Amino acid sequence: MKTRAAVAFAAKKPLEIVELDLEGPRAGEVLVEIKATGICHTDAYTLDGFDSEGIFPSILGHEGAGIV
């Protein structure tokens, strides 16, 4: 299935909205339609280039809220 995501391709660069292929849920998983997500300080830390373990490209935001 197709979805859109704000992807960080490198530190200190603007996020880019791109279309991605997403696998459907596997056994024991659910699909959540994300309605909102928060960007917390760890995401900002990574995006600003301060996280030595930051891996790019990355889809930031792990505080999602949505509909199952």
PDB file of N, H, CA, C and O in Angstrom:
ATOM      1  N   MET A   1       0.841  -1.169   0.000  1.00  0.00           N
ATOM      2  CA  MET A   1       0.000   0.000   0.000  1.00  0.00           C
ATOM      3  C   MET A   1       0.884   1.230   0.000  1.00  0.00           C
ATOM      4  O   MET A   1       2.037   1.165   0.429  1.00  0.00           O
ATOM      5  N   LYS A   2       0.374   2.324  -0.464  1.00  0.00           N
ATOM      6  H   LYS A   2      -0.562   2.376  -0.813  1.00  0.00           H
ATOM      7  CA  LYS A   2       1.107   3.586  -0.527  1.00  0.00           C
ATOM      8  C   LYS A   2       0.756   4.434   0.689  1.00  0.00           C
ATOM      9  O   LYS A   2      -0.375   4.409   1.175  1.00  0.00           O
ATOM     10  N   THR A   3       1.743   5.185   1.171  1.00  0.00           N
ATOM     11  H   THR A   3       2.662   5.206   0.776  1.00  0.00           H
ATOM     12  CA  THR A   3       1.534   6.131   2.262  1.00  0.00           C
ATOM     13  C   THR A   3       2.491   7.293   2.070  1.00  0.00           C
ATOM     14  O   THR A   3       3.417   7.215   1.263  1.00  0.00           O
ATOM     15  N   ARG A   4       2.274   8.358   2.802  1.00  0.00           N
ATOM     16  H   ARG A   4       1.522   8.422   3.458  1.00  0.00           H
ATOM     17  CA  ARG A   4       3.183   9.504   2.763  1.00  0.00           C
ATOM     18  C   ARG A   4       3.849   9.642   4.117  1.00  0.00           C
ATOM     19  O   ARG A   4       3.261   9.321   5.149  1.00  0.00           O
ATOM     20  N   ALA A   5       5.079  10.121   4.102  1.00  0.00           N
ATOM     21  H   ALA A   5       5.557  10.381   3.263  1.00  0.00           H
ATOM     22  CA  ALA A   5       5.819  10.307   5.348  1.00  0.00           C
ATOM     23  C   ALA A   5       6.748  11.502   5.211  1.00  0.00           C
ATOM     24  O   ALA A   5       7.229  11.813   4.121  1.00  0.00           O
ATOM     25  N   ALA A   6       6.992  12.165   6.334  1.00  0.00           N
ATOM     26  H   ALA A   6       6.601  11.912   7.219  1.00  0.00           H
ATOM     27  CA  ALA A   6       7.995  13.227   6.399  1.00  0.00           C
ATOM     28  C   ALA A   6       9.318  12.549   6.738  1.00  0.00           C
ATOM     29  O   ALA A   6       9.499  12.046   7.847  1.00  0.00           O
ATOM     30  N   VAL A   7      10.236  12.538   5.786  1.00  0.00           N
ATOM     31  H   VAL A   7      10.089  12.947   4.885  1.00  0.00           H
ATOM     32  CA  VAL A   7      11.487  11.799   5.934  1.00  0.00           C
ATOM     33  C   VAL A   7      12.650  12.765   6.132  1.00  0.00           C
ATOM     34  O   VAL A   7      12.790  13.751   5.409  1.00  0.00           O
ATOM     35  N   ALA A   8      13.480  12.461   7.127  1.00  0.00           N
ATOM     36  H   ALA A   8      13.366  11.660   7.715  1.00  0.00           H
ATOM     37  CA  ALA A   8      14.731  13.190   7.339  1.00  0.00           C
ATOM     38  C   ALA A   8      15.813  12.431   6.580  1.00  0.00           C
ATOM     39  O   ALA A   8      16.138  11.295   6.924  1.00  0.00           O
ATOM     40  N   PHE A   9      16.368  13.058   5.548  1.00  0.00           N
ATOM     41  H   PHE A   9      16.103  13.981   5.268  1.00  0.00           H
ATOM     42  CA  PHE A   9      17.412  12.407   4.764  1.00  0.00           C
ATOM     43  C   PHE A   9      18.809  12.722   5.282  1.00  0.00           C
ATOM     44  O   PHE A   9      19.758  11.995   4.987  1.00  0.00           O
ATOM     45  N   ALA A  10      18.942  13.801   6.054  1.00  0.00           N
ATOM     46  H   ALA A  10      18.171  14.391   6.293  1.00  0.00           H
ATOM     47  CA  ALA A  10      20.241  14.177   6.619  1.00  0.00           C
ATOM     48  C   ALA A  10      20.008  15.155   7.760  1.00  0.00           C
ATOM     49  O   ALA A  10      18.973  15.819   7.826  1.00  0.00           O
ATOM     50  N   ALA A  11      20.980  15.233   8.652  1.00  0.00           N
ATOM     51  H   ALA A  11      21.821  14.694   8.598  1.00  0.00           H
ATOM     52  CA  ALA A  11      20.899  16.181   9.764  1.00  0.00           C
ATOM     53  C   ALA A  11      20.909  17.611   9.229  1.00  0.00           C
ATOM     54  O   ALA A  11      21.567  17.914   8.234  1.00  0.00           O
ATOM     55  N   LYS A  12      20.173  18.471   9.904  1.00  0.00           N
ATOM     56  H   LYS A  12      19.639  18.224  10.713  1.00  0.00           H
ATOM     57  CA  LYS A  12      20.114  19.908   9.613  1.00  0.00           C
ATOM     58  C   LYS A  12      19.558  20.220   8.227  1.00  0.00           C
ATOM     59  O   LYS A  12      19.825  21.286   7.672  1.00  0.00           O
ATOM     60  N   LYS A  13      18.788  19.291   7.672  1.00  0.00           N
ATOM     61  H   LYS A  13      18.572  18.425   8.123  1.00  0.00           H
ATOM     62  CA  LYS A  13      18.122  19.508   6.389  1.00  0.00           C
ATOM     63  C   LYS A  13      16.620  19.442   6.608  1.00  0.00           C
ATOM     64  O   LYS A  13      16.163  18.735   7.507  1.00  0.00           O
ATOM     65  N   PRO A  14      15.838  20.165   5.805  1.00  0.00           N
ATOM     66  CA  PRO A  14      14.380  20.104   5.959  1.00  0.00           C
ATOM     67  C   PRO A  14      13.850  18.693   5.712  1.00  0.00           C
ATOM     68  O   PRO A  14      14.407  17.935   4.918  1.00  0.00           O
ATOM     69  N   LEU A  15      12.776  18.360   6.400  1.00  0.00           N
ATOM     70  H   LEU A  15      12.323  18.975   7.045  1.00  0.00           H
ATOM     71  CA  LEU A  15      12.093  17.092   6.143  1.00  0.00           C
ATOM     72  C   LEU A  15      11.474  17.151   4.752  1.00  0.00           C
ATOM     73  O   LEU A  15      11.073  18.219   4.290  1.00  0.00           O
ATOM     74  N   GLU A  16      11.399  16.013   4.095  1.00  0.00           N
ATOM     75  H   GLU A  16      11.725  15.145   4.470  1.00  0.00           H
ATOM     76  CA  GLU A  16      10.776  15.928   2.779  1.00  0.00           C
ATOM     77  C   GLU A  16       9.581  14.991   2.858  1.00  0.00           C
ATOM     78  O   GLU A  16       9.680  13.889   3.398  1.00  0.00           O
ATOM     79  N   ILE A  17       8.448  15.435   2.317  1.00  0.00           N
ATOM     80  H   ILE A  17       8.367  16.331   1.879  1.00  0.00           H
ATOM     81  CA  ILE A  17       7.259  14.591   2.246  1.00  0.00           C
ATOM     82  C   ILE A  17       7.404  13.713   1.008  1.00  0.00           C
ATOM     83  O   ILE A  17       7.485  14.209  -0.116  1.00  0.00           O
ATOM     84  N   VAL A  18       7.437  12.396   1.233  1.00  0.00           N
ATOM     85  H   VAL A  18       7.372  11.993   2.146  1.00  0.00           H
ATOM     86  CA  VAL A  18       7.608  11.459   0.127  1.00  0.00           C
ATOM     87  C   VAL A  18       6.553  10.361   0.215  1.00  0.00           C
ATOM     88  O   VAL A  18       6.004  10.089   1.283  1.00  0.00           O
ATOM     89  N   GLU A  19       6.284   9.742  -0.921  1.00  0.00           N
ATOM     90  H   GLU A  19       6.730   9.963  -1.788  1.00  0.00           H
ATOM     91  CA  GLU A  19       5.372   8.601  -0.952  1.00  0.00           C
ATOM     92  C   GLU A  19       6.195   7.332  -0.799  1.00  0.00           C
ATOM     93  O   GLU A  19       7.221   7.161  -1.458  1.00  0.00           O
ATOM     94  N   LEU A  20       5.737   6.447   0.075  1.00  0.00           N
ATOM     95  H   LEU A  20       4.903   6.586   0.610  1.00  0.00           H
ATOM     96  CA  LEU A  20       6.447   5.209   0.374  1.00  0.00           C
ATOM     97  C   LEU A  20       5.533   4.009   0.183  1.00  0.00           C
ATOM     98  O   LEU A  20       4.311   4.124   0.275  1.00  0.00           O
ATOM     99  N   ASP A  21       6.131   2.869  -0.082  1.00  0.00           N
ATOM    100  H   ASP A  21       7.124   2.776  -0.157  1.00  0.00           H
ATOM    101  CA  ASP A  21       5.402   1.604  -0.075  1.00  0.00           C
ATOM    102  C   ASP A  21       5.440   1.055   1.341  1.00  0.00           C
ATOM    103  O   ASP A  21       6.506   0.992   1.954  1.00  0.00           O
ATOM    104  N   LEU A  22       4.302   0.661   1.860  1.00  0.00           N
ATOM    105  H   LEU A  22       3.436   0.712   1.362  1.00  0.00           H
ATOM    106  CA  LEU A  22       4.191   0.121   3.211  1.00  0.00           C
ATOM    107  C   LEU A  22       3.574  -1.265   3.127  1.00  0.00           C
ATOM    108  O   LEU A  22       2.517  -1.447   2.524  1.00  0.00           O
ATOM    109  N   GLU A  23       4.236  -2.238   3.734  1.00  0.00           N
ATOM    110  H   GLU A  23       5.095  -2.090   4.225  1.00  0.00           H
ATOM    111  CA  GLU A  23       3.667  -3.579   3.783  1.00  0.00           C
ATOM    112  C   GLU A  23       2.436  -3.568   4.674  1.00  0.00           C
ATOM    113  O   GLU A  23       2.364  -2.798   5.632  1.00  0.00           O
ATOM    114  N   GLY A  24       1.478  -4.412   4.364  1.00  0.00           N
ATOM    115  H   GLY A  24       1.536  -5.037   3.585  1.00  0.00           H
ATOM    116  CA  GLY A  24       0.308  -4.551   5.220  1.00  0.00           C
ATOM    117  C   GLY A  24       0.684  -5.217   6.532  1.00  0.00           C
ATOM    118  O   GLY A  24       1.778  -5.765   6.661  1.00  0.00           O
ATOM    119  N   PRO A  25      -0.216  -5.173   7.504  1.00  0.00           N
ATOM    120  CA  PRO A  25       0.090  -5.785   8.803  1.00  0.00           C
ATOM    121  C   PRO A  25       0.257  -7.299   8.686  1.00  0.00           C
ATOM    122  O   PRO A  25      -0.411  -7.960   7.890  1.00  0.00           O
ATOM    123  N   ARG A  26       1.152  -7.818   9.489  1.00  0.00           N
ATOM    124  H   ARG A  26       1.694  -7.281  10.136  1.00  0.00           H
ATOM    125  CA  ARG A  26       1.387  -9.266   9.570  1.00  0.00           C
ATOM    126  C   ARG A  26       0.519  -9.841  10.680  1.00  0.00           C
ATOM    127  O   ARG A  26      -0.187  -9.102  11.366  1.00  0.00           O
ATOM    128  N   ALA A  27       0.569 -11.148  10.856  1.00  0.00           N
ATOM    129  H   ALA A  27       1.143 -11.748  10.298  1.00  0.00           H
ATOM    130  CA  ALA A  27      -0.195 -11.805  11.925  1.00  0.00           C
ATOM    131  C   ALA A  27       0.179 -11.194  13.269  1.00  0.00           C
ATOM    132  O   ALA A  27       1.359 -11.048  13.589  1.00  0.00           O
ATOM    133  N   GLY A  28      -0.834 -10.837  14.054  1.00  0.00           N
ATOM    134  H   GLY A  28      -1.793 -10.955  13.794  1.00  0.00           H
ATOM    135  CA  GLY A  28      -0.601 -10.260  15.377  1.00  0.00           C
ATOM    136  C   GLY A  28      -0.360  -8.764  15.363  1.00  0.00           C
ATOM    137  O   GLY A  28      -0.136  -8.176  16.421  1.00  0.00           O
ATOM    138  N   GLU A  29      -0.397  -8.122  14.192  1.00  0.00           N
ATOM    139  H   GLU A  29      -0.578  -8.600  13.333  1.00  0.00           H
ATOM    140  CA  GLU A  29      -0.209  -6.679  14.075  1.00  0.00           C
ATOM    141  C   GLU A  29      -1.518  -6.026  13.639  1.00  0.00           C
ATOM    142  O   GLU A  29      -2.422  -6.700  13.146  1.00  0.00           O
ATOM    143  N   VAL A  30      -1.612  -4.726  13.822  1.00  0.00           N
ATOM    144  H   VAL A  30      -0.877  -4.178  14.223  1.00  0.00           H
ATOM    145  CA  VAL A  30      -2.766  -3.963  13.354  1.00  0.00           C
ATOM    146  C   VAL A  30      -2.265  -2.797  12.520  1.00  0.00           C
ATOM    147  O   VAL A  30      -1.110  -2.387  12.640  1.00  0.00           O
ATOM    148  N   LEU A  31      -3.128  -2.272  11.684  1.00  0.00           N
ATOM    149  H   LEU A  31      -4.066  -2.605  11.587  1.00  0.00           H
ATOM    150  CA  LEU A  31      -2.827  -1.091  10.896  1.00  0.00           C
ATOM    151  C   LEU A  31      -3.475   0.099  11.581  1.00  0.00           C
ATOM    152  O   LEU A  31      -4.671   0.072  11.871  1.00  0.00           O
ATOM    153  N   VAL A  32      -2.701   1.139  11.841  1.00  0.00           N
ATOM    154  H   VAL A  32      -1.730   1.160  11.605  1.00  0.00           H
ATOM    155  CA  VAL A  32      -3.203   2.337  12.500  1.00  0.00           C
ATOM    156  C   VAL A  32      -3.143   3.492  11.513  1.00  0.00           C
ATOM    157  O   VAL A  32      -2.089   3.774  10.943  1.00  0.00           O
ATOM    158  N   GLU A  33      -4.273   4.161  11.310  1.00  0.00           N
ATOM    159  H   GLU A  33      -5.129   3.932  11.772  1.00  0.00           H
ATOM    160  CA  GLU A  33      -4.305   5.374  10.500  1.00  0.00           C
ATOM    161  C   GLU A  33      -3.893   6.526  11.414  1.00  0.00           C
ATOM    162  O   GLU A  33      -4.663   6.946  12.278  1.00  0.00           O
ATOM    163  N   ILE A  34      -2.682   7.032  11.220  1.00  0.00           N
ATOM    164  H   ILE A  34      -2.057   6.691  10.519  1.00  0.00           H
ATOM    165  CA  ILE A  34      -2.153   8.090  12.082  1.00  0.00           C
ATOM    166  C   ILE A  34      -2.871   9.401  11.777  1.00  0.00           C
ATOM    167  O   ILE A  34      -2.946   9.829  10.625  1.00  0.00           O
ATOM    168  N   LYS A  35      -3.391  10.022  12.811  1.00  0.00           N
ATOM    169  H   LYS A  35      -3.330   9.674  13.747  1.00  0.00           H
ATOM    170  CA  LYS A  35      -4.067  11.313  12.685  1.00  0.00           C
ATOM    171  C   LYS A  35      -3.175  12.454  13.151  1.00  0.00           C
ATOM    172  O   LYS A  35      -3.306  13.581  12.675  1.00  0.00           O
ATOM    173  N   ALA A  36      -2.265  12.164  14.084  1.00  0.00           N
ATOM    174  H   ALA A  36      -2.159  11.248  14.471  1.00  0.00           H
ATOM    175  CA  ALA A  36      -1.343  13.183  14.591  1.00  0.00           C
ATOM    176  C   ALA A  36      -0.140  12.486  15.210  1.00  0.00           C
ATOM    177  O   ALA A  36      -0.242  11.355  15.687  1.00  0.00           O
ATOM    178  N   THR A  37       0.981  13.158  15.200  1.00  0.00           N
ATOM    179  H   THR A  37       1.064  14.077  14.813  1.00  0.00           H
ATOM    180  CA  THR A  37       2.170  12.642  15.875  1.00  0.00           C
ATOM    181  C   THR A  37       2.937  13.802  16.475  1.00  0.00           C
ATOM    182  O   THR A  37       2.922  14.918  15.956  1.00  0.00           O
ATOM    183  N   GLY A  38       3.597  13.518  17.565  1.00  0.00           N
ATOM    184  H   GLY A  38       3.608  12.611  17.986  1.00  0.00           H
ATOM    185  CA  GLY A  38       4.428  14.530  18.200  1.00  0.00           C
ATOM    186  C   GLY A  38       5.880  14.336  17.801  1.00  0.00           C
ATOM    187  O   GLY A  38       6.326  13.214  17.559  1.00  0.00           O
ATOM    188  N   ILE A  39       6.596  15.414  17.737  1.00  0.00           N
ATOM    189  H   ILE A  39       6.234  16.325  17.934  1.00  0.00           H
ATOM    190  CA  ILE A  39       8.047  15.372  17.545  1.00  0.00           C
ATOM    191  C   ILE A  39       8.653  15.746  18.889  1.00  0.00           C
ATOM    192  O   ILE A  39       8.530  16.886  19.337  1.00  0.00           O
ATOM    193  N   CYS A  40       9.305  14.786  19.528  1.00  0.00           N
ATOM    194  H   CYS A  40       9.404  13.860  19.165  1.00  0.00           H
ATOM    195  CA  CYS A  40       9.831  15.031  20.873  1.00  0.00           C
ATOM    196  C   CYS A  40      11.288  15.482  20.806  1.00  0.00           C
ATOM    197  O   CYS A  40      11.869  15.588  19.727  1.00  0.00           O
ATOM    198  N   HIS A  41      11.860  15.742  21.963  1.00  0.00           N
ATOM    199  H   HIS A  41      11.387  15.655  22.840  1.00  0.00           H
ATOM    200  CA  HIS A  41      13.221  16.270  22.019  1.00  0.00           C
ATOM    201  C   HIS A  41      14.246  15.305  21.427  1.00  0.00           C
ATOM    202  O   HIS A  41      15.263  15.753  20.897  1.00  0.00           O
ATOM    203  N   THR A  42      14.011  14.001  21.500  1.00  0.00           N
ATOM    204  H   THR A  42      13.185  13.637  21.931  1.00  0.00           H
ATOM    205  CA  THR A  42      14.978  13.069  20.912  1.00  0.00           C
ATOM    206  C   THR A  42      14.961  13.158  19.385  1.00  0.00           C
ATOM    207  O   THR A  42      16.002  13.002  18.746  1.00  0.00           O
ATOM    208  N   ASP A  43      13.795  13.405  18.799  1.00  0.00           N
ATOM    209  H   ASP A  43      12.949  13.532  19.318  1.00  0.00           H
ATOM    210  CA  ASP A  43      13.714  13.601  17.353  1.00  0.00           C
ATOM    211  C   ASP A  43      14.458  14.874  16.953  1.00  0.00           C
ATOM    212  O   ASP A  43      15.213  14.873  15.981  1.00  0.00           O
ATOM    213  N   ALA A  44      14.250  15.949  17.694  1.00  0.00           N
ATOM    214  H   ALA A  44      13.636  15.950  18.484  1.00  0.00           H
ATOM    215  CA  ALA A  44      14.933  17.214  17.411  1.00  0.00           C
ATOM    216  C   ALA A  44      16.444  17.052  17.564  1.00  0.00           C
ATOM    217  O   ALA A  44      17.216  17.589  16.770  1.00  0.00           O
ATOM    218  N   TYR A  45      16.857  16.315  18.581  1.00  0.00           N
ATOM    219  H   TYR A  45      16.230  15.879  19.226  1.00  0.00           H
ATOM    220  CA  TYR A  45      18.275  16.051  18.846  1.00  0.00           C
ATOM    221  C   TYR A  45      18.908  15.326  17.657  1.00  0.00           C
ATOM    222  O   TYR A  45      20.011  15.667  17.232  1.00  0.00           O
ATOM    223  N   THR A  46      18.211  14.331  17.129  1.00  0.00           N
ATOM    224  H   THR A  46      17.314  14.054  17.475  1.00  0.00           H
ATOM    225  CA  THR A  46      18.700  13.593  15.966  1.00  0.00           C
ATOM    226  C   THR A  46      18.723  14.487  14.738  1.00  0.00           C
ATOM    227  O   THR A  46      19.722  14.524  14.020  1.00  0.00           O
ATOM    228  N   LEU A  47      17.641  15.202  14.488  1.00  0.00           N
ATOM    229  H   LEU A  47      16.830  15.172  15.071  1.00  0.00           H
ATOM    230  CA  LEU A  47      17.543  16.051  13.305  1.00  0.00           C
ATOM    231  C   LEU A  47      18.569  17.177  13.327  1.00  0.00           C
ATOM    232  O   LEU A  47      19.053  17.590  12.273  1.00  0.00           O
ATOM    233  N   ASP A  48      18.906  17.674  14.505  1.00  0.00           N
ATOM    234  H   ASP A  48      18.513  17.338  15.361  1.00  0.00           H
ATOM    235  CA  ASP A  48      19.910  18.737  14.624  1.00  0.00           C
ATOM    236  C   ASP A  48      21.336  18.228  14.458  1.00  0.00           C
ATOM    237  O   ASP A  48      22.272  19.025  14.399  1.00  0.00           O
ATOM    238  N   GLY A  49      21.518  16.896  14.382  1.00  0.00           N
ATOM    239  H   GLY A  49      20.758  16.248  14.430  1.00  0.00           H
ATOM    240  CA  GLY A  49      22.835  16.327  14.157  1.00  0.00           C
ATOM    241  C   GLY A  49      23.633  16.035  15.411  1.00  0.00           C
ATOM    242  O   GLY A  49      24.823  15.730  15.327  1.00  0.00           O
ATOM    243  N   PHE A  50      22.996  16.124  16.584  1.00  0.00           N
ATOM    244  H   PHE A  50      22.029  16.372  16.652  1.00  0.00           H
ATOM    245  CA  PHE A  50      23.708  15.903  17.839  1.00  0.00           C
ATOM    246  C   PHE A  50      23.747  14.438  18.263  1.00  0.00           C
ATOM    247  O   PHE A  50      24.532  14.069  19.136  1.00  0.00           O
ATOM    248  N   ASP A  51      22.919  13.611  17.662  1.00  0.00           N
ATOM    249  H   ASP A  51      22.281  13.910  16.953  1.00  0.00           H
ATOM    250  CA  ASP A  51      22.850  12.192  18.021  1.00  0.00           C
ATOM    251  C   ASP A  51      23.891  11.422  17.214  1.00  0.00           C
ATOM    252  O   ASP A  51      23.737  11.238  16.007  1.00  0.00           O
ATOM    253  N   SER A  52      24.945  10.977  17.881  1.00  0.00           N
ATOM    254  H   SER A  52      25.070  11.126  18.862  1.00  0.00           H
ATOM    255  CA  SER A  52      26.020  10.264  17.172  1.00  0.00           C
ATOM    256  C   SER A  52      25.541   8.934  16.597  1.00  0.00           C
ATOM    257  O   SER A  52      26.187   8.369  15.715  1.00  0.00           O
ATOM    258  N   GLU A  53      24.412   8.434  17.094  1.00  0.00           N
ATOM    259  H   GLU A  53      23.886   8.893  17.810  1.00  0.00           H
ATOM    260  CA  GLU A  53      23.849   7.188  16.576  1.00  0.00           C
ATOM    261  C   GLU A  53      22.687   7.441  15.620  1.00  0.00           C
ATOM    262  O   GLU A  53      21.991   6.505  15.226  1.00  0.00           O
ATOM    263  N   GLY A  54      22.478   8.692  15.250  1.00  0.00           N
ATOM    264  H   GLY A  54      23.043   9.452  15.571  1.00  0.00           H
ATOM    265  CA  GLY A  54      21.390   9.028  14.336  1.00  0.00           C
ATOM    266  C   GLY A  54      21.599   8.375  12.979  1.00  0.00           C
ATOM    267  O   GLY A  54      22.674   8.483  12.389  1.00  0.00           O
ATOM    268  N   ILE A  55      20.578   7.704  12.491  1.00  0.00           N
ATOM    269  H   ILE A  55      19.704   7.617  12.970  1.00  0.00           H
ATOM    270  CA  ILE A  55      20.654   6.996  11.217  1.00  0.00           C
ATOM    271  C   ILE A  55      19.712   7.683  10.235  1.00  0.00           C
ATOM    272  O   ILE A  55      18.549   7.936  10.550  1.00  0.00           O
ATOM    273  N   PHE A  56      20.217   7.980   9.061  1.00  0.00           N
ATOM    274  H   PHE A  56      21.161   7.775   8.805  1.00  0.00           H
ATOM    275  CA  PHE A  56      19.426   8.609   8.013  1.00  0.00           C
ATOM    276  C   PHE A  56      19.451   7.720   6.778  1.00  0.00           C
ATOM    277  O   PHE A  56      20.453   7.045   6.539  1.00  0.00           O
ATOM    278  N   PRO A  57      18.384   7.695   5.985  1.00  0.00           N
ATOM    279  CA  PRO A  57      17.137   8.426   6.182  1.00  0.00           C
ATOM    280  C   PRO A  57      16.355   7.865   7.364  1.00  0.00           C
ATOM    281  O   PRO A  57      16.515   6.708   7.752  1.00  0.00           O
ATOM    282  N   SER A  58      15.501   8.726   7.926  1.00  0.00           N
ATOM    283  H   SER A  58      15.370   9.667   7.611  1.00  0.00           H
ATOM    284  CA  SER A  58      14.732   8.350   9.108  1.00  0.00           C
ATOM    285  C   SER A  58      13.354   8.989   9.054  1.00  0.00           C
ATOM    286  O   SER A  58      13.197  10.126   8.608  1.00  0.00           O
ATOM    287  N   ILE A  59      12.357   8.240   9.515  1.00  0.00           N
ATOM    288  H   ILE A  59      12.485   7.317   9.877  1.00  0.00           H
ATOM    289  CA  ILE A  59      11.019   8.790   9.704  1.00  0.00           C
ATOM    290  C   ILE A  59      10.886   9.030  11.198  1.00  0.00           C
ATOM    291  O   ILE A  59      10.759   8.086  11.978  1.00  0.00           O
ATOM    292  N   LEU A  60      10.916  10.286  11.591  1.00  0.00           N
ATOM    293  H   LEU A  60      11.019  11.053  10.958  1.00  0.00           H
ATOM    294  CA  LEU A  60      10.880  10.652  13.002  1.00  0.00           C
ATOM    295  C   LEU A  60       9.443  10.668  13.512  1.00  0.00           C
ATOM    296  O   LEU A  60       8.493  10.602  12.733  1.00  0.00           O
ATOM    297  N   GLY A  61       9.303  10.756  14.819  1.00  0.00           N
ATOM    298  H   GLY A  61      10.076  10.809  15.452  1.00  0.00           H
ATOM    299  CA  GLY A  61       7.981  10.826  15.429  1.00  0.00           C
ATOM    300  C   GLY A  61       7.530   9.473  15.924  1.00  0.00           C
ATOM    301  O   GLY A  61       7.145   8.616  15.128  1.00  0.00           O
ATOM    302  N   HIS A  62       7.571   9.270  17.213  1.00  0.00           N
ATOM    303  H   HIS A  62       7.884   9.965  17.859  1.00  0.00           H
ATOM    304  CA  HIS A  62       7.152   7.989  17.785  1.00  0.00           C
ATOM    305  C   HIS A  62       6.027   8.179  18.800  1.00  0.00           C
ATOM    306  O   HIS A  62       5.757   7.299  19.617  1.00  0.00           O
ATOM    307  N   GLU A  63       5.381   9.330  18.735  1.00  0.00           N
ATOM    308  H   GLU A  63       5.600  10.045  18.071  1.00  0.00           H
ATOM    309  CA  GLU A  63       4.278   9.632  19.653  1.00  0.00           C
ATOM    310  C   GLU A  63       2.993   9.765  18.850  1.00  0.00           C
ATOM    311  O   GLU A  63       2.336  10.807  18.877  1.00  0.00           O
ATOM    312  N   GLY A  64       2.642   8.706  18.138  1.00  0.00           N
ATOM    313  H   GLY A  64       3.175   7.860  18.116  1.00  0.00           H
ATOM    314  CA  GLY A  64       1.509   8.758  17.236  1.00  0.00           C
ATOM    315  C   GLY A  64       0.171   8.520  17.912  1.00  0.00           C
ATOM    316  O   GLY A  64       0.079   7.835  18.930  1.00  0.00           O
ATOM    317  N   ALA A  65      -0.863   9.103  17.323  1.00  0.00           N
ATOM    318  H   ALA A  65      -0.789   9.660  16.496  1.00  0.00           H
ATOM    319  CA  ALA A  65      -2.242   8.891  17.757  1.00  0.00           C
ATOM    320  C   ALA A  65      -3.078   8.665  16.499  1.00  0.00           C
ATOM    321  O   ALA A  65      -2.958   9.406  15.523  1.00  0.00           O
ATOM    322  N   GLY A  66      -3.921   7.639  16.531  1.00  0.00           N
ATOM    323  H   GLY A  66      -4.019   7.038  17.324  1.00  0.00           H
ATOM    324  CA  GLY A  66      -4.699   7.365  15.343  1.00  0.00           C
ATOM    325  C   GLY A  66      -5.831   6.387  15.581  1.00  0.00           C
ATOM    326  O   GLY A  66      -6.230   6.131  16.717  1.00  0.00           O
ATOM    327  N   ILE A  67      -6.335   5.849  14.489  1.00  0.00           N
ATOM    328  H   ILE A  67      -6.010   6.057  13.567  1.00  0.00           H
ATOM    329  CA  ILE A  67      -7.492   4.961  14.504  1.00  0.00           C
ATOM    330  C   ILE A  67      -7.054   3.579  14.036  1.00  0.00           C
ATOM    331  O   ILE A  67      -6.432   3.440  12.983  1.00  0.00           O
ATOM    332  N   VAL A  68      -7.386   2.551  14.832  1.00  0.00           N
ATOM    333  H   VAL A  68      -7.891   2.665  15.687  1.00  0.00           H
ATOM    334  CA  VAL A  68      -7.069   1.166  14.456  1.00  0.00           C
ATOM    335  C   VAL A  68      -8.106   0.686  13.465  1.00  0.00           C
ATOM    336  O   VAL A  68      -8.041  -0.455  13.008  1.00  0.00           O
TER     337      VAL A  68
END
